[in-house]
Amino acid sequence: MCFSVNVNLVKDELESRYGADFPEHNIYSPSYYYHAFSLPQIPSICTGSPEKIRLLRWGLIPAWIRNTEDARAIRYKTFNARAESIDRKPSFADSFRSKRCLIPVKGFFEWQHEGKKKIPWYIYHFNDEIMSLAGLYSEWTESETGVSLSTFTVITTDANEIMSVIHNSKKRMPVILNGSDERSWIDLSLPEDEALKMLTPCPSELLKAHTISDLVNDRHADRNTPEVISEYVRNKSNSLF
C-alpha cells in the first residue's frame, strides 16, 4: 500500500527535474505530508502532455462510472492499483492502456507491525533525490454538471528487502521507476507487455529509511512540517537503514 507521501516540492524543482512547465503551480501547495484519504491534488506528468506538469486528485474515478454517488464510493477504493492486475481489472485497464503518469515524491510513509504496535517509518531516495512513482490517471465527467475531474492511482508491487522489513504486514511498496524508464512508462508506443515489466520492486540500495515520531499519526496536528520526516530513534532495530 501507499497512502501517505511527502511532496514538499516547489515549482522550480519540478520543472527542472522533468523538463516541463507547471502552469497550475499557483493552486498547488507543497506539503511534507499528503494522505490519500484527504483526496489531495498532486503534481503529475502524464501521457499525451509530458511537457506540462498537471495536478491530479488522488483516488482514481474510471471514465465509465455513471453517477456522482458511485464516483464518490469508488475513489476511496482506488488509491492504489496492484501491478499484477492493472491490465485486467476494470477500474484500471483502460487507464493502463491509454493514461499513464508519473507521481513525483520526495519520500513516502509506511507502518511496521511490532506486536500490537505500529511503528511509523519514512522512506526516501538514498541521495535525497525526487522519485517518480508509477501511476495511472483518468478523466471523469460528472453528468449532472459537466464538471470534469482528473484523478490518479499509485501502482504497487511486491516489497523489496527493505520494505519487507518495514511493511511487514502486507509486504507491498509503490513502484519507483528507474530514471531511464520514466519517459518510456508514459509513452504509449511502448508495448503493453514491456510496460508491465517495469512494474517491479526497485533495488533496496536505492532507498534509505528511518523511524519517525508519532506526529505522523496525529490527525489534529499540523503535519506539513519537517518534524514529520525527522528521524526518531525508538531502538536499535528501528534504524537499520
C-alpha positions as a LaTeX table, in Angstrom:
\begin{tabular}{lrrr}
\hline
Residue & $x$ (\AA) & $y$ (\AA) & $z$ (\AA) \\
\hline
Met1 & 0.00 & 0.00 & 0.00 \\
Cys2 & 0.99 & 3.60 & $-0.45$ \\
Phe3 & $-1.41$ & 6.11 & 1.09 \\
Ser4 & 0.96 & 8.78 & 2.50 \\
Val5 & 3.66 & 10.74 & 0.68 \\
Asn6 & 5.99 & 13.72 & 1.05 \\
Val7 & 5.59 & 16.11 & $-1.91$ \\
Asn8 & 7.40 & 19.08 & $-0.45$ \\
Leu9 & 8.48 & 20.16 & $-3.93$ \\
Val10 & 8.29 & 23.66 & $-5.36$ \\
Lys11 & 7.65 & 24.77 & $-8.93$ \\
Asp12 & 11.29 & 25.29 & $-9.93$ \\
Glu13 & 12.34 & 21.87 & $-8.59$ \\
Leu14 & 9.60 & 20.10 & $-10.51$ \\
Glu15 & 10.12 & 21.98 & $-13.75$ \\
Ser16 & 13.88 & 21.40 & $-13.65$ \\
Arg17 & 13.57 & 17.72 & $-12.78$ \\
Tyr18 & 11.07 & 16.86 & $-15.52$ \\
Gly19 & 11.86 & 19.49 & $-18.16$ \\
Ala20 & 8.22 & 20.58 & $-18.13$ \\
Asp21 & 6.17 & 23.69 & $-17.40$ \\
Phe22 & 3.88 & 23.83 & $-14.38$ \\
Pro23 & 1.03 & 26.19 & $-15.35$ \\
Glu24 & $-1.15$ & 25.28 & $-12.33$ \\
His25 & 1.55 & 25.97 & $-9.73$ \\
Asn26 & $-0.49$ & 28.83 & $-8.26$ \\
Ile27 & $-3.15$ & 26.42 & $-6.96$ \\
Tyr28 & $-0.68$ & 23.82 & $-5.71$ \\
Ser29 & 0.60 & 23.68 & $-2.12$ \\
Pro30 & 3.80 & 21.71 & $-1.41$ \\
Ser31 & 3.49 & 19.54 & 1.68 \\
Tyr32 & 5.67 & 17.23 & 3.77 \\
Tyr33 & 2.60 & 15.06 & 4.34 \\
Tyr34 & $-0.22$ & 14.19 & 1.97 \\
His35 & $-2.66$ & 11.43 & 2.82 \\
Ala36 & $-4.79$ & 9.77 & 0.15 \\
Phe37 & $-8.00$ & 9.94 & 2.20 \\
Ser38 & $-7.88$ & 13.74 & 2.08 \\
Leu39 & $-8.03$ & 13.48 & $-1.73$ \\
Pro40 & $-5.13$ & 15.89 & $-2.33$ \\
Gln41 & $-4.15$ & 17.38 & $-5.68$ \\
Ile42 & $-0.61$ & 16.29 & $-6.53$ \\
Pro43 & 1.67 & 17.25 & $-9.45$ \\
Ser44 & 1.90 & 14.62 & $-12.19$ \\
Ile45 & 3.44 & 14.12 & $-15.61$ \\
Cys46 & 1.01 & 12.43 & $-17.92$ \\
Thr47 & 0.73 & 10.53 & $-21.17$ \\
Gly48 & $-0.04$ & 12.86 & $-24.07$ \\
Ser49 & 1.36 & 16.02 & $-22.47$ \\
Pro50 & 4.77 & 15.24 & $-20.89$ \\
Glu51 & 5.82 & 18.85 & $-21.48$ \\
Lys52 & 3.31 & 20.01 & $-18.87$ \\
Ile53 & 3.02 & 19.23 & $-15.15$ \\
Arg54 & $-0.61$ & 18.69 & $-14.24$ \\
Leu55 & $-2.49$ & 18.48 & $-10.96$ \\
Leu56 & $-4.36$ & 15.23 & $-10.42$ \\
Arg57 & $-6.51$ & 14.36 & $-7.43$ \\
Trp58 & $-5.76$ & 11.13 & $-5.55$ \\
Gly59 & $-8.38$ & 8.41 & $-5.88$ \\
Leu60 & $-9.00$ & 7.26 & $-9.47$ \\
Ile61 & $-12.52$ & 7.53 & $-10.87$ \\
Pro62 & $-12.81$ & 5.39 & $-14.03$ \\
Ala63 & $-14.33$ & 7.17 & $-17.02$ \\
Trp64 & $-17.18$ & 4.64 & $-17.20$ \\
Ile65 & $-18.58$ & 5.50 & $-13.75$ \\
Arg66 & $-22.14$ & 6.74 & $-14.31$ \\
Asn67 & $-23.09$ & 8.95 & $-11.40$ \\
Thr68 & $-21.70$ & 11.09 & $-8.59$ \\
Glu69 & $-22.65$ & 8.64 & $-5.84$ \\
Asp70 & $-20.70$ & 5.81 & $-7.49$ \\
Ala71 & $-17.78$ & 8.15 & $-8.17$ \\
Arg72 & $-17.57$ & 9.13 & $-4.51$ \\
Ala73 & $-17.65$ & 5.50 & $-3.46$ \\
Ile74 & $-15.08$ & 4.06 & $-5.83$ \\
Arg75 & $-12.38$ & 6.69 & $-5.39$ \\
Tyr76 & $-11.76$ & 5.55 & $-1.79$ \\
Lys77 & $-11.03$ & 2.07 & $-3.17$ \\
Thr78 & $-8.61$ & 3.12 & $-5.91$ \\
Phe79 & $-5.81$ & 4.94 & $-4.10$ \\
Asn80 & $-3.55$ & 2.06 & $-5.16$ \\
Ala81 & $-3.56$ & $-0.36$ & $-8.09$ \\
Arg82 & $-1.80$ & $-3.72$ & $-7.92$ \\
Ala83 & 0.77 & $-4.09$ & $-10.70$ \\
Glu84 & $-0.18$ & $-7.73$ & $-11.14$ \\
Ser85 & $-3.72$ & $-6.93$ & $-12.33$ \\
Ile86 & $-3.83$ & $-3.40$ & $-13.78$ \\
Asp87 & $-4.14$ & $-4.71$ & $-17.34$ \\
Arg88 & $-7.21$ & $-6.77$ & $-16.41$ \\
Lys89 & $-9.06$ & $-5.07$ & $-13.57$ \\
Pro90 & $-11.94$ & $-2.94$ & $-14.93$ \\
Ser91 & $-11.12$ & 0.04 & $-12.69$ \\
Phe92 & $-7.62$ & 0.35 & $-14.18$ \\
Ala93 & $-7.39$ & $-1.47$ & $-17.52$ \\
Asp94 & $-8.45$ & 1.47 & $-19.70$ \\
Ser95 & $-6.05$ & 3.82 & $-17.93$ \\
Phe96 & $-3.21$ & 1.33 & $-18.25$ \\
Arg97 & $-3.72$ & 1.24 & $-22.00$ \\
Ser98 & $-4.05$ & 4.98 & $-22.54$ \\
Lys99 & $-3.41$ & 7.12 & $-19.43$ \\
Arg100 & $-0.20$ & 6.51 & $-17.50$ \\
Cys101 & 1.54 & 9.05 & $-15.30$ \\
Leu102 & 4.50 & 9.82 & $-13.07$ \\
Ile103 & 3.89 & 10.97 & $-9.50$ \\
Pro104 & 6.91 & 12.94 & $-8.13$ \\
Val105 & 7.63 & 12.46 & $-4.42$ \\
Lys106 & 10.49 & 13.15 & $-2.01$ \\
Gly107 & 9.52 & 10.14 & 0.06 \\
Phe108 & 6.66 & 8.09 & 1.48 \\
Phe109 & 5.47 & 6.76 & 4.82 \\
Glu110 & 4.77 & 3.23 & 5.96 \\
Trp111 & 3.97 & 1.45 & 9.23 \\
Gln112 & 5.74 & $-1.57$ & 10.67 \\
His113 & 3.82 & $-4.01$ & 12.86 \\
Glu114 & 5.64 & $-4.89$ & 16.07 \\
Gly115 & 3.23 & $-6.91$ & 18.19 \\
Lys116 & 0.27 & $-4.61$ & 18.80 \\
Lys117 & 2.32 & $-1.53$ & 17.95 \\
Lys118 & 2.51 & 0.18 & 14.55 \\
Ile119 & 5.86 & 1.93 & 14.10 \\
Pro120 & 5.90 & 4.76 & 11.54 \\
Trp121 & 8.76 & 4.94 & 9.04 \\
Tyr122 & 9.82 & 7.46 & 6.44 \\
Ile123 & 11.36 & 6.06 & 3.21 \\
Tyr124 & 13.28 & 8.16 & 0.68 \\
His125 & 15.93 & 8.11 & $-2.05$ \\
Phe126 & 19.43 & 7.31 & $-0.74$ \\
Asn127 & 20.67 & 10.61 & $-2.22$ \\
Asp128 & 17.53 & 12.53 & $-1.22$ \\
Glu129 & 16.51 & 12.92 & $-4.87$ \\
Ile130 & 13.00 & 13.20 & $-6.30$ \\
Met131 & 11.49 & 9.78 & $-7.04$ \\
Ser132 & 8.88 & 9.05 & $-9.71$ \\
Leu133 & 6.11 & 6.68 & $-8.66$ \\
Ala134 & 4.32 & 4.86 & $-11.47$ \\
Gly135 & 0.69 & 5.85 & $-11.69$ \\
Leu136 & $-2.46$ & 5.73 & $-13.79$ \\
Tyr137 & $-4.93$ & 8.54 & $-14.28$ \\
Ser138 & $-8.43$ & 9.08 & $-15.58$ \\
Glu139 & $-10.70$ & 11.87 & $-16.80$ \\
Trp140 & $-14.25$ & 11.60 & $-15.47$ \\
Thr141 & $-17.10$ & 13.98 & $-16.27$ \\
Glu142 & $-19.99$ & 14.48 & $-13.86$ \\
Ser143 & $-23.15$ & 14.09 & $-15.94$ \\
Glu144 & $-25.27$ & 16.48 & $-13.87$ \\
Thr145 & $-22.87$ & 19.45 & $-14.01$ \\
Gly146 & $-20.46$ & 18.66 & $-16.83$ \\
Val147 & $-17.57$ & 19.23 & $-14.42$ \\
Ser148 & $-14.50$ & 17.13 & $-15.25$ \\
Leu149 & $-12.28$ & 15.53 & $-12.60$ \\
Ser150 & $-8.72$ & 14.37 & $-13.26$ \\
Thr151 & $-7.78$ & 11.63 & $-10.80$ \\
Phe152 & $-4.95$ & 9.13 & $-10.27$ \\
Thr153 & $-3.82$ & 5.98 & $-8.51$ \\
Val154 & $-0.36$ & 4.82 & $-7.40$ \\
Ile155 & 0.74 & 1.41 & $-8.64$ \\
Thr156 & 2.11 & $-1.01$ & $-6.03$ \\
Thr157 & 4.20 & $-4.16$ & $-6.30$ \\
Asp158 & 5.86 & $-6.73$ & $-4.03$ \\
Ala159 & 8.13 & $-5.28$ & $-1.37$ \\
Asn160 & 11.90 & $-5.32$ & $-1.81$ \\
Glu161 & 14.19 & $-6.36$ & 1.06 \\
Ile162 & 13.95 & $-3.07$ & 2.97 \\
Met163 & 10.22 & $-2.72$ & 2.51 \\
Ser164 & 9.59 & $-6.33$ & 3.54 \\
Val165 & 11.07 & $-5.45$ & 6.93 \\
Ile166 & 9.18 & $-2.16$ & 7.23 \\
His167 & 5.82 & $-3.00$ & 5.67 \\
Asn168 & 5.86 & $-6.42$ & 7.26 \\
Ser169 & 2.08 & $-6.90$ & 7.30 \\
Lys170 & 1.25 & $-6.56$ & 3.58 \\
Lys171 & 4.78 & $-6.63$ & 2.12 \\
Arg172 & 3.92 & $-4.16$ & $-0.63$ \\
Met173 & 5.53 & $-0.95$ & $-1.89$ \\
Pro174 & 4.92 & 1.69 & $-4.56$ \\
Val175 & 6.54 & 1.16 & $-7.94$ \\
Ile176 & 9.51 & 3.56 & $-8.08$ \\
Leu177 & 10.56 & 3.88 & $-11.70$ \\
Asn178 & 14.15 & 3.79 & $-12.82$ \\
Gly179 & 15.09 & 7.20 & $-14.22$ \\
Ser180 & 15.69 & 5.72 & $-17.66$ \\
Asp181 & 12.19 & 4.20 & $-17.65$ \\
Glu182 & 10.22 & 7.31 & $-16.70$ \\
Arg183 & 9.60 & 8.60 & $-20.22$ \\
Ser184 & 9.00 & 5.10 & $-21.53$ \\
Trp185 & 6.28 & 4.50 & $-18.95$ \\
Ile186 & 4.22 & 7.42 & $-20.25$ \\
Asp187 & 4.98 & 6.66 & $-23.92$ \\
Leu188 & 2.04 & 4.72 & $-25.35$ \\
Ser189 & 4.12 & 3.43 & $-28.25$ \\
Leu190 & 5.75 & 1.11 & $-25.73$ \\
Pro191 & 4.17 & $-2.37$ & $-25.98$ \\
Glu192 & 1.96 & $-3.16$ & $-23.00$ \\
Asp193 & 3.95 & $-6.25$ & $-22.04$ \\
Glu194 & 7.09 & $-4.11$ & $-21.87$ \\
Ala195 & 5.30 & $-1.55$ & $-19.70$ \\
Leu196 & 4.23 & $-4.29$ & $-17.30$ \\
Lys197 & 7.85 & $-5.45$ & $-16.96$ \\
Met198 & 8.73 & $-2.06$ & $-15.46$ \\
Leu199 & 6.40 & $-2.58$ & $-12.50$ \\
Thr200 & 8.84 & $-4.39$ & $-10.24$ \\
Pro201 & 10.38 & $-3.60$ & $-6.83$ \\
Cys202 & 13.21 & $-1.09$ & $-7.04$ \\
Pro203 & 16.61 & $-2.20$ & $-5.66$ \\
Ser204 & 16.87 & $-1.83$ & $-1.89$ \\
Glu205 & 20.09 & 0.12 & $-2.44$ \\
Leu206 & 18.04 & 2.97 & $-3.94$ \\
Leu207 & 16.32 & 3.66 & $-0.62$ \\
Lys208 & 17.08 & 4.88 & 2.86 \\
Ala209 & 14.63 & 4.73 & 5.76 \\
His210 & 14.29 & 5.69 & 9.40 \\
Thr211 & 11.66 & 5.64 & 12.10 \\
Ile212 & 9.77 & 8.85 & 12.82 \\
Ser213 & 7.75 & 10.22 & 15.70 \\
Asp214 & 4.05 & 9.69 & 16.33 \\
Leu215 & 3.34 & 13.16 & 14.97 \\
Val216 & 2.53 & 11.46 & 11.69 \\
Asn217 & $-0.37$ & 9.67 & 13.43 \\
Asp218 & $-1.90$ & 12.83 & 14.94 \\
Arg219 & $-4.80$ & 13.85 & 12.72 \\
His220 & $-5.27$ & 17.10 & 14.62 \\
Ala221 & $-1.65$ & 18.25 & 14.30 \\
Asp222 & $-0.04$ & 20.24 & 11.51 \\
Arg223 & 1.89 & 17.54 & 9.68 \\
Asn224 & 3.19 & 19.87 & 6.99 \\
Thr225 & 6.43 & 20.39 & 8.88 \\
Pro226 & 9.98 & 18.99 & 8.62 \\
Glu227 & 9.44 & 17.35 & 12.01 \\
Val228 & 7.12 & 14.79 & 10.44 \\
Ile229 & 10.01 & 13.26 & 8.47 \\
Ser230 & 12.75 & 13.77 & 11.10 \\
Glu231 & 14.43 & 10.66 & 12.45 \\
Tyr232 & 13.13 & 9.50 & 15.81 \\
Val233 & 15.12 & 6.53 & 17.07 \\
Arg234 & 12.99 & 4.16 & 19.13 \\
Asn235 & 15.54 & 1.37 & 19.45 \\
Lys236 & 18.48 & $-0.02$ & 17.53 \\
Ser237 & 16.38 & $-2.33$ & 15.37 \\
Asn238 & 14.47 & 0.67 & 14.02 \\
Ser239 & 17.48 & 2.40 & 12.50 \\
Leu240 & 18.94 & $-0.32$ & 10.30 \\
Phe241 & 18.83 & 1.61 & 7.06 \\
\hline
\end{tabular}
